[in-house]
Amino acid sequence: MAAKLKPGAELYRATLEKWGEEAQYDQAVEECAELIACLKHFKRNKVGDDRIVDELADVTLMVGQLTWMFGPDRVEQAIERKLEKLRNLLDEPVLDEYPLSKEEEET
């Protein structure tokens, strides 16, 4: 009987061996596209949140695969930089994206 693969590095290594790097990039793109489409349908009440959760699971698995491929330390460093940027953005005042014209301000 074949040994059961553990989640993580062994599973990611096995997917690369079986399907190759290019296929993993394509699969990640496909899963992201499916999540995008599902979110658009969700906004129009055409799908329930269970579909969103399923698509999120697929994308999360592919993000794990890509993180493993590109290096968890590199990805973690990038996440920390992005979090710091977000913290700084939260400290900034919110600007009105569509300021009123002079005529609108007077009314």
PyRosetta script that sets phi, psi and omega in degrees:
from pyrosetta import init, pose_from_sequence

init()
pose = pose_from_sequence("MAAKLKPGAELYRATLEKWGEEAQYDQAVEECAELIACLKHFKRNKVGDDRIVDELADVTLMVGQLTWMFGPDRVEQAIERKLEKLRNLLDEPVLDEYPLSKEEEET")
pose.set_psi(1, 137.8)
pose.set_omega(1, -179.4)
pose.set_phi(2, -71.8)
pose.set_psi(2, 144.5)
pose.set_omega(2, 177.3)
pose.set_phi(3, -69.9)
pose.set_psi(3, 140.3)
pose.set_omega(3, 178.7)
pose.set_phi(4, -76.3)
pose.set_psi(4, 130.7)
pose.set_omega(4, 179.6)
pose.set_phi(5, -74.8)
pose.set_psi(5, 140.9)
pose.set_omega(5, 175.1)
pose.set_phi(6, -84.3)
pose.set_psi(6, 148.5)
pose.set_omega(6, 174.9)
pose.set_phi(7, -59.9)
pose.set_psi(7, 151.9)
pose.set_omega(7, 177.3)
pose.set_phi(8, 104.8)
pose.set_psi(8, -139.8)
pose.set_omega(8, -171.2)
pose.set_phi(9, -54.2)
pose.set_psi(9, -45.4)
pose.set_omega(9, -179.1)
pose.set_phi(10, -62.4)
pose.set_psi(10, -43.6)
pose.set_omega(10, -180.0)
pose.set_phi(11, -66.9)
pose.set_psi(11, -43.3)
pose.set_omega(11, 179.5)
pose.set_phi(12, -64.0)
pose.set_psi(12, -42.2)
pose.set_omega(12, 177.7)
pose.set_phi(13, -60.6)
pose.set_psi(13, -42.9)
pose.set_omega(13, -179.0)
pose.set_phi(14, -64.7)
pose.set_psi(14, -38.4)
pose.set_omega(14, 178.9)
pose.set_phi(15, -66.0)
pose.set_psi(15, -38.1)
pose.set_omega(15, 177.5)
pose.set_phi(16, -65.7)
pose.set_psi(16, -41.3)
pose.set_omega(16, 178.6)
pose.set_phi(17, -63.5)
pose.set_psi(17, -40.1)
pose.set_omega(17, -176.0)
pose.set_phi(18, -77.3)
pose.set_psi(18, -45.5)
pose.set_omega(18, -172.1)
pose.set_phi(19, -112.1)
pose.set_psi(19, -19.1)
pose.set_omega(19, 178.4)
pose.set_phi(20, 89.7)
pose.set_psi(20, 164.0)
pose.set_omega(20, -175.0)
pose.set_phi(21, -65.6)
pose.set_psi(21, -47.1)
pose.set_omega(21, -178.1)
pose.set_phi(22, -58.9)
pose.set_psi(22, -40.8)
pose.set_omega(22, 179.1)
pose.set_phi(23, -63.7)
pose.set_psi(23, -33.7)
pose.set_omega(23, 179.4)
pose.set_phi(24, -70.3)
pose.set_psi(24, -38.7)
pose.set_omega(24, 175.7)
pose.set_phi(25, -62.3)
pose.set_psi(25, -45.7)
pose.set_omega(25, 179.7)
pose.set_phi(26, -62.5)
pose.set_psi(26, -40.4)
pose.set_omega(26, 180.0)
pose.set_phi(27, -65.1)
pose.set_psi(27, -39.4)
pose.set_omega(27, 178.4)
pose.set_phi(28, -62.2)
pose.set_psi(28, -43.8)
pose.set_omega(28, 178.2)
pose.set_phi(29, -61.3)
pose.set_psi(29, -44.9)
pose.set_omega(29, -179.4)
pose.set_phi(30, -61.6)
pose.set_psi(30, -44.9)
pose.set_omega(30, -179.1)
pose.set_phi(31, -65.2)
pose.set_psi(31, -39.5)
pose.set_omega(31, 177.2)
pose.set_phi(32, -63.9)
pose.set_psi(32, -41.4)
pose.set_omega(32, 179.0)
pose.set_phi(33, -63.3)
pose.set_psi(33, -39.9)
pose.set_omega(33, 178.7)
pose.set_phi(34, -64.7)
pose.set_psi(34, -39.1)
pose.set_omega(34, 177.1)
pose.set_phi(35, -65.3)
pose.set_psi(35, -42.8)
pose.set_omega(35, 178.6)
pose.set_phi(36, -58.5)
pose.set_psi(36, -49.7)
pose.set_omega(36, -179.7)
pose.set_phi(37, -61.7)
pose.set_psi(37, -41.2)
pose.set_omega(37, -179.2)
pose.set_phi(38, -64.4)
pose.set_psi(38, -40.6)
pose.set_omega(38, 178.1)
pose.set_phi(39, -63.9)
pose.set_psi(39, -38.2)
pose.set_omega(39, 177.1)
pose.set_phi(40, -63.4)
pose.set_psi(40, -42.0)
pose.set_omega(40, 178.2)
pose.set_phi(41, -66.8)
pose.set_psi(41, -37.7)
pose.set_omega(41, 179.4)
pose.set_phi(42, -62.1)
pose.set_psi(42, -42.4)
pose.set_omega(42, 179.0)
pose.set_phi(43, -60.9)
pose.set_psi(43, -27.2)
pose.set_omega(43, 179.7)
pose.set_phi(44, -99.6)
pose.set_psi(44, 15.3)
pose.set_omega(44, 178.8)
pose.set_phi(45, 57.6)
pose.set_psi(45, 35.3)
pose.set_omega(45, 178.6)
pose.set_phi(46, -97.8)
pose.set_psi(46, -16.3)
pose.set_omega(46, 175.7)
pose.set_phi(47, -137.8)
pose.set_psi(47, 157.0)
pose.set_omega(47, 178.5)
pose.set_phi(48, -91.1)
pose.set_psi(48, 173.9)
pose.set_omega(48, -177.5)
pose.set_phi(49, -70.0)
pose.set_psi(49, -18.3)
pose.set_omega(49, 175.1)
pose.set_phi(50, -61.8)
pose.set_psi(50, -36.9)
pose.set_omega(50, 177.2)
pose.set_phi(51, -65.5)
pose.set_psi(51, -39.4)
pose.set_omega(51, 178.2)
pose.set_phi(52, -61.9)
pose.set_psi(52, -45.4)
pose.set_omega(52, -179.4)
pose.set_phi(53, -61.0)
pose.set_psi(53, -43.0)
pose.set_omega(53, 177.9)
pose.set_phi(54, -61.3)
pose.set_psi(54, -44.5)
pose.set_omega(54, 179.9)
pose.set_phi(55, -68.0)
pose.set_psi(55, -37.7)
pose.set_omega(55, 175.4)
pose.set_phi(56, -60.7)
pose.set_psi(56, -39.3)
pose.set_omega(56, 178.4)
pose.set_phi(57, -62.1)
pose.set_psi(57, -44.4)
pose.set_omega(57, 178.8)
pose.set_phi(58, -61.5)
pose.set_psi(58, -45.6)
pose.set_omega(58, -179.7)
pose.set_phi(59, -65.5)
pose.set_psi(59, -41.0)
pose.set_omega(59, 179.6)
pose.set_phi(60, -60.7)
pose.set_psi(60, -41.6)
pose.set_omega(60, 177.3)
pose.set_phi(61, -62.6)
pose.set_psi(61, -41.4)
pose.set_omega(61, 180.0)
pose.set_phi(62, -70.7)
pose.set_psi(62, -34.6)
pose.set_omega(62, 175.6)
pose.set_phi(63, -63.5)
pose.set_psi(63, -40.4)
pose.set_omega(63, 175.5)
pose.set_phi(64, -60.8)
pose.set_psi(64, -43.2)
pose.set_omega(64, 178.5)
pose.set_phi(65, -61.0)
pose.set_psi(65, -49.9)
pose.set_omega(65, -178.7)
pose.set_phi(66, -65.1)
pose.set_psi(66, -38.0)
pose.set_omega(66, 177.3)
pose.set_phi(67, -60.5)
pose.set_psi(67, -43.9)
pose.set_omega(67, 178.3)
pose.set_phi(68, -63.8)
pose.set_psi(68, -41.3)
pose.set_omega(68, -178.5)
pose.set_phi(69, -66.1)
pose.set_psi(69, -40.9)
pose.set_omega(69, -175.7)
pose.set_phi(70, -91.7)
pose.set_psi(70, -13.8)
pose.set_omega(70, 177.1)
pose.set_phi(71, 110.0)
pose.set_psi(71, 111.8)
pose.set_omega(71, -178.5)
pose.set_phi(72, -56.4)
pose.set_psi(72, -36.8)
pose.set_omega(72, -179.4)
pose.set_phi(73, -65.4)
pose.set_psi(73, -42.8)
pose.set_omega(73, 178.6)
pose.set_phi(74, -62.4)
pose.set_psi(74, -43.5)
pose.set_omega(74, -178.8)
pose.set_phi(75, -66.4)
pose.set_psi(75, -42.4)
pose.set_omega(75, 179.3)
pose.set_phi(76, -62.0)
pose.set_psi(76, -39.9)
pose.set_omega(76, 176.8)
pose.set_phi(77, -63.2)
pose.set_psi(77, -42.4)
pose.set_omega(77, 178.6)
pose.set_phi(78, -64.5)
pose.set_psi(78, -39.6)
pose.set_omega(78, 178.3)
pose.set_phi(79, -62.1)
pose.set_psi(79, -43.6)
pose.set_omega(79, 179.3)
pose.set_phi(80, -61.7)
pose.set_psi(80, -40.7)
pose.set_omega(80, 177.1)
pose.set_phi(81, -62.8)
pose.set_psi(81, -42.3)
pose.set_omega(81, -179.2)
pose.set_phi(82, -67.3)
pose.set_psi(82, -39.0)
pose.set_omega(82, 177.7)
pose.set_phi(83, -63.9)
pose.set_psi(83, -40.3)
pose.set_omega(83, 178.1)
pose.set_phi(84, -64.3)
pose.set_psi(84, -40.1)
pose.set_omega(84, 177.2)
pose.set_phi(85, -62.4)
pose.set_psi(85, -42.8)
pose.set_omega(85, 178.9)
pose.set_phi(86, -63.8)
pose.set_psi(86, -42.7)
pose.set_omega(86, 177.6)
pose.set_phi(87, -58.3)
pose.set_psi(87, -42.8)
pose.set_omega(87, 179.2)
pose.set_phi(88, -65.0)
pose.set_psi(88, -40.3)
pose.set_omega(88, 178.1)
pose.set_phi(89, -63.2)
pose.set_psi(89, -37.0)
pose.set_omega(89, 179.4)
pose.set_phi(90, -67.3)
pose.set_psi(90, -25.9)
pose.set_omega(90, 178.8)
pose.set_phi(91, -79.5)
pose.set_psi(91, -17.6)
pose.set_omega(91, -178.8)
pose.set_phi(92, -80.3)
pose.set_psi(92, 149.9)
pose.set_omega(92, 176.3)
pose.set_phi(93, -68.7)
pose.set_psi(93, 150.5)
pose.set_omega(93, 178.1)
pose.set_phi(94, -80.0)
pose.set_psi(94, 125.4)
pose.set_omega(94, 178.3)
pose.set_phi(95, -94.5)
pose.set_psi(95, 143.0)
pose.set_omega(95, 177.7)
pose.set_phi(96, -71.4)
pose.set_psi(96, 117.2)
pose.set_omega(96, -176.4)
pose.set_phi(97, -67.8)
pose.set_psi(97, -30.6)
pose.set_omega(97, -178.9)
pose.set_phi(98, -125.0)
pose.set_psi(98, 81.4)
pose.set_omega(98, -178.0)
pose.set_phi(99, -63.7)
pose.set_psi(99, 151.3)
pose.set_omega(99, 179.5)
pose.set_phi(100, -72.9)
pose.set_psi(100, 146.1)
pose.set_omega(100, 173.1)
pose.set_phi(101, -73.5)
pose.set_psi(101, 168.2)
pose.set_omega(101, 179.3)
pose.set_phi(102, -58.7)
pose.set_psi(102, -39.1)
pose.set_omega(102, -179.6)
pose.set_phi(103, -64.9)
pose.set_psi(103, -41.6)
pose.set_omega(103, 180.0)
pose.set_phi(104, -67.7)
pose.set_psi(104, -35.9)
pose.set_omega(104, 179.4)
pose.set_phi(105, -65.1)
pose.set_psi(105, -33.9)
pose.set_omega(105, -177.1)
pose.set_phi(106, -76.5)
pose.set_psi(106, -17.9)
pose.set_omega(106, -178.1)
pose.set_phi(107, -91.4)
pose.dump_pdb("model.pdb")
